[in-house]
C-alpha cells in the first residue's frame, strides 16, 4: 500500500512552483492595501524572492517608494527611468552607463523597470536589479509587474466598494426623518416643566441615538448595538405617542453578537412607525402595535419587524426595493442593496404586506460570512 509522505513535493519544478506561490501569497496582503511606502516595504522582500534577484524596488508616479536587497545606492540613478516608464508605459532596461558604481562587488549592474497599470492607468513601476539582464528575466519582471498590478486593482476595487458603502450610509442618514428629530425635541421639551427627570433621560437617549446614527467608522456592527439604537428610537417615539404605541421585543440572546450592516434595522423600524403606526387612528382602539423578533436559525439569524398598520401595495414595495426615490420609504432599497452586497442576492429583504393587512419585513443574515466582521 502506497503512503503519501508530507515531505514529498515532487521534482524541482514542483518545488519551484510551490516557492513561487508561497512568495506570492506572502506579498499579496500588503499589496491589497494599495501602493504606499508601507505596503511596498512589506511586500518587496517576497517579490524579490519570487524573482530570485539581488534587488527589487517599487515606485509610484512620484518615484521609488521602497527598495529591498543590495544596490540601494543606485536608487537616485533610477529615478529618471522610473519617471519615463510611468509616463510612457513601456518596460525599460537600464544598463551600466546609467548605473555607474565604484563598488567592484556590487551585484546591481543593470535594472529592469516594468510599468504597473491599474484600470488602464499607469500608477507606478516594479524595478528589478541584477548583475545582467536576460530575455527570461525581462519576461519574469513583466509577469510579476502584471501580477502586482492585479493585486493593486483588487485594492482599488476594495477602496471603491468602501467608498460606495460610505456613500450609501450617508444617503441613509440623510433620509432619517427631520420630523422625527423635531418631534423628539418637542416631546422632550414638553416634559421639561412637568417631569424634568424624564426630560433629562430622554435627552440622553436622543444624544446616544444621534451619536450612533452619525458615527463615522465601521461598516458593520453587532445586532446588540443595532437593537440598542432601535430601543432608543422607540423610547423617543413612545414619549411622543404615549399609549398609542405598543412595542413587543422578542430577542434570542444567542444572536446578539451577530455582525450586521450598520443601520440595517433602525430604518425598517422607523419605516414601520411612519407608515404603519401613524395610521393607528384607523384602528378601533387607536393603538398601533409593533413587534420586533430576532431568532436563532442554525447558521442564520432572522430578524422580523412587523406592524399592524394600514399595509402597502406590493407593487409600491417592489419599486421602493428597486430604489425608486419617489417612494416615501425610509431607506428600504438602501438596506436591501447593502444586505445583498454583504451576503449575496439570497439575503435581500423580504416584505410581506397588502392594503389593510399591516407589514412584515424579514431580514435574514448568516452568522458568519467572509469579510463581515465588527
DARACOR-V327458 format. One record per backbone hydrogen bond with DSSP energy under -0.5 kcal/mol. NH is the residue of the N-H (numbers start at 0). CO is the residue of the C=O. E is the energy in kcal/mol with one decimal. If there is no record, write none. Layout:
BEGIN
nh=NH co=CO e=E
nh=NH co=CO e=E
END
This chain:
BEGIN
nh=7 co=4 e=-1.9
nh=8 co=6 e=-0.7
nh=14 co=10 e=-2.1
nh=15 co=11 e=-2.6
nh=16 co=12 e=-2.2
nh=17 co=13 e=-2.4
nh=18 co=14 e=-2.3
nh=19 co=15 e=-2.4
nh=20 co=16 e=-2.6
nh=21 co=17 e=-2.4
nh=22 co=18 e=-2.7
nh=23 co=19 e=-2.3
nh=24 co=20 e=-2.4
nh=25 co=21 e=-1.7
nh=26 co=22 e=-1.8
nh=27 co=23 e=-1.9
nh=28 co=24 e=-0.7
nh=30 co=26 e=-1.6
nh=31 co=27 e=-2.1
nh=32 co=29 e=-1.6
nh=33 co=30 e=-1.9
nh=35 co=33 e=-1.0
nh=39 co=35 e=-2.6
nh=40 co=36 e=-2.2
nh=41 co=37 e=-1.9
nh=42 co=38 e=-1.7
nh=43 co=39 e=-2.0
nh=44 co=40 e=-0.6
nh=45 co=42 e=-0.6
nh=46 co=42 e=-1.9
nh=47 co=43 e=-3.1
nh=48 co=44 e=-1.7
nh=49 co=45 e=-1.9
nh=50 co=46 e=-1.9
nh=51 co=47 e=-2.2
nh=52 co=47 e=-1.3
nh=54 co=128 e=-1.3
nh=55 co=67 e=-2.1
nh=56 co=126 e=-2.8
nh=57 co=65 e=-1.7
nh=58 co=124 e=-2.5
nh=59 co=62 e=-2.2
nh=60 co=122 e=-0.7
nh=62 co=59 e=-1.4
nh=64 co=57 e=-3.1
nh=65 co=57 e=-1.6
nh=67 co=55 e=-2.9
nh=69 co=53 e=-1.7
nh=73 co=70 e=-2.1
nh=74 co=71 e=-1.5
nh=77 co=73 e=-1.2
nh=77 co=74 e=-0.9
nh=78 co=74 e=-0.6
nh=78 co=75 e=-0.7
nh=81 co=77 e=-2.4
nh=82 co=78 e=-2.3
nh=83 co=79 e=-2.3
nh=84 co=80 e=-2.3
nh=85 co=81 e=-2.7
nh=86 co=82 e=-1.4
nh=87 co=83 e=-2.8
nh=88 co=84 e=-2.8
nh=91 co=112 e=-2.3
nh=93 co=91 e=-0.5
nh=93 co=110 e=-3.3
nh=94 co=92 e=-0.5
nh=97 co=94 e=-1.6
nh=98 co=94 e=-2.5
nh=99 co=97 e=-1.8
nh=103 co=101 e=-0.9
nh=105 co=102 e=-1.7
nh=108 co=106 e=-0.9
nh=108 co=129 e=-1.6
nh=109 co=129 e=-2.4
nh=110 co=93 e=-2.4
nh=111 co=127 e=-2.5
nh=112 co=91 e=-3.0
nh=113 co=111 e=-0.6
nh=113 co=125 e=-2.9
nh=115 co=123 e=-2.6
nh=117 co=120 e=-2.8
nh=120 co=117 e=-1.2
nh=122 co=115 e=-2.6
nh=123 co=115 e=-1.1
nh=124 co=58 e=-1.9
nh=125 co=113 e=-3.0
nh=126 co=56 e=-2.9
nh=127 co=111 e=-2.8
nh=128 co=54 e=-1.8
nh=128 co=126 e=-0.5
nh=129 co=109 e=-2.5
nh=137 co=133 e=-2.4
nh=138 co=134 e=-2.2
nh=139 co=135 e=-2.3
nh=140 co=136 e=-2.8
nh=141 co=137 e=-2.3
nh=142 co=138 e=-2.3
nh=143 co=139 e=-2.7
nh=144 co=140 e=-2.6
nh=145 co=141 e=-2.2
nh=146 co=142 e=-2.1
nh=147 co=143 e=-2.9
nh=148 co=144 e=-2.5
nh=149 co=145 e=-1.8
nh=150 co=146 e=-2.0
nh=151 co=147 e=-2.5
nh=152 co=148 e=-2.1
nh=153 co=149 e=-1.9
nh=154 co=150 e=-1.9
nh=155 co=151 e=-2.2
nh=156 co=152 e=-2.3
nh=157 co=153 e=-2.4
nh=158 co=154 e=-2.4
nh=159 co=155 e=-2.7
nh=160 co=156 e=-2.5
nh=161 co=157 e=-2.2
nh=162 co=158 e=-2.5
nh=163 co=159 e=-2.5
nh=164 co=160 e=-2.7
nh=165 co=161 e=-2.6
nh=166 co=162 e=-2.3
nh=167 co=163 e=-2.5
nh=168 co=164 e=-2.5
nh=169 co=165 e=-2.4
nh=170 co=166 e=-2.4
nh=171 co=167 e=-2.1
nh=172 co=168 e=-2.7
nh=173 co=169 e=-2.1
nh=174 co=170 e=-0.8
nh=174 co=171 e=-0.7
nh=175 co=171 e=-0.6
nh=175 co=172 e=-1.2
nh=180 co=176 e=-1.5
nh=181 co=177 e=-2.8
nh=182 co=178 e=-3.2
nh=183 co=179 e=-2.7
nh=184 co=180 e=-2.4
nh=185 co=181 e=-2.3
nh=186 co=182 e=-2.7
nh=187 co=183 e=-2.6
nh=188 co=184 e=-2.5
nh=189 co=185 e=-1.7
nh=190 co=186 e=-0.7
nh=190 co=187 e=-1.2
nh=191 co=187 e=-0.6
nh=191 co=188 e=-0.9
nh=193 co=189 e=-0.6
nh=194 co=190 e=-2.5
nh=198 co=194 e=-2.2
nh=199 co=195 e=-2.4
nh=200 co=196 e=-2.2
nh=201 co=197 e=-2.8
nh=202 co=198 e=-2.1
nh=203 co=199 e=-1.9
nh=204 co=200 e=-2.2
nh=205 co=201 e=-2.6
nh=206 co=202 e=-2.3
nh=207 co=203 e=-2.5
nh=208 co=204 e=-2.6
nh=209 co=205 e=-2.5
nh=210 co=206 e=-2.2
nh=211 co=207 e=-2.2
nh=212 co=208 e=-2.6
nh=213 co=209 e=-1.9
nh=214 co=211 e=-1.3
nh=220 co=259 e=-2.8
nh=222 co=257 e=-2.2
nh=223 co=255 e=-2.2
nh=225 co=221 e=-2.2
nh=226 co=222 e=-2.8
nh=227 co=223 e=-1.8
nh=228 co=224 e=-1.9
nh=229 co=225 e=-1.8
nh=230 co=226 e=-2.4
nh=231 co=227 e=-1.8
nh=232 co=228 e=-2.3
nh=233 co=229 e=-2.5
nh=234 co=230 e=-2.3
nh=235 co=231 e=-1.9
nh=236 co=232 e=-2.0
nh=237 co=233 e=-2.8
nh=238 co=234 e=-1.5
nh=239 co=235 e=-0.9
nh=240 co=236 e=-3.2
nh=241 co=237 e=-2.6
nh=243 co=240 e=-1.6
nh=244 co=241 e=-1.5
nh=245 co=243 e=-0.5
nh=245 co=287 e=-2.8
nh=247 co=289 e=-2.7
nh=249 co=291 e=-2.7
nh=251 co=293 e=-2.4
nh=252 co=250 e=-0.5
nh=254 co=251 e=-1.9
nh=255 co=252 e=-1.3
nh=257 co=254 e=-1.5
nh=259 co=220 e=-3.3
nh=261 co=218 e=-2.3
nh=263 co=260 e=-0.8
nh=267 co=264 e=-0.7
nh=268 co=264 e=-1.8
nh=269 co=265 e=-2.6
nh=270 co=266 e=-2.3
nh=271 co=267 e=-1.9
nh=272 co=268 e=-2.3
nh=273 co=269 e=-2.7
nh=274 co=270 e=-2.7
nh=275 co=271 e=-1.9
nh=276 co=271 e=-1.8
nh=277 co=272 e=-1.7
nh=278 co=275 e=-0.8
nh=279 co=276 e=-1.8
nh=281 co=278 e=-2.0
nh=282 co=279 e=-1.7
nh=287 co=243 e=-3.5
nh=289 co=245 e=-2.8
nh=290 co=305 e=-2.9
nh=291 co=247 e=-2.9
nh=292 co=303 e=-2.3
nh=293 co=249 e=-2.3
nh=294 co=301 e=-3.2
nh=296 co=294 e=-0.6
nh=296 co=299 e=-2.9
nh=298 co=296 e=-0.7
nh=299 co=296 e=-1.4
nh=300 co=364 e=-3.1
nh=301 co=294 e=-2.3
nh=302 co=362 e=-3.3
nh=303 co=292 e=-2.5
nh=304 co=360 e=-2.5
nh=305 co=290 e=-2.8
nh=305 co=303 e=-0.5
nh=306 co=358 e=-2.6
nh=307 co=288 e=-1.3
nh=309 co=274 e=-0.6
nh=315 co=312 e=-0.8
nh=316 co=312 e=-1.7
nh=317 co=313 e=-2.3
nh=318 co=314 e=-1.9
nh=319 co=315 e=-2.2
nh=320 co=316 e=-2.7
nh=321 co=317 e=-1.5
nh=322 co=319 e=-1.4
nh=323 co=318 e=-2.5
nh=324 co=322 e=-0.6
nh=326 co=323 e=-1.6
nh=328 co=326 e=-2.0
nh=330 co=328 e=-1.1
nh=334 co=330 e=-2.8
nh=335 co=331 e=-2.2
nh=336 co=332 e=-2.5
nh=337 co=333 e=-2.2
nh=338 co=334 e=-2.2
nh=339 co=335 e=-2.0
nh=340 co=336 e=-2.5
nh=341 co=337 e=-1.9
nh=342 co=338 e=-2.6
nh=343 co=339 e=-2.2
nh=346 co=343 e=-2.0
nh=347 co=344 e=-0.9
nh=349 co=361 e=-1.9
nh=351 co=349 e=-0.5
nh=351 co=359 e=-3.2
nh=352 co=350 e=-0.6
nh=353 co=357 e=-0.9
nh=355 co=309 e=-4.1
nh=356 co=353 e=-2.5
nh=357 co=308 e=-0.6
nh=358 co=306 e=-1.6
nh=359 co=351 e=-2.6
nh=360 co=304 e=-2.7
nh=361 co=349 e=-3.3
nh=362 co=302 e=-3.4
nh=363 co=361 e=-0.5
nh=364 co=300 e=-2.6
nh=366 co=298 e=-3.0
nh=371 co=368 e=-2.0
nh=372 co=370 e=-0.7
END
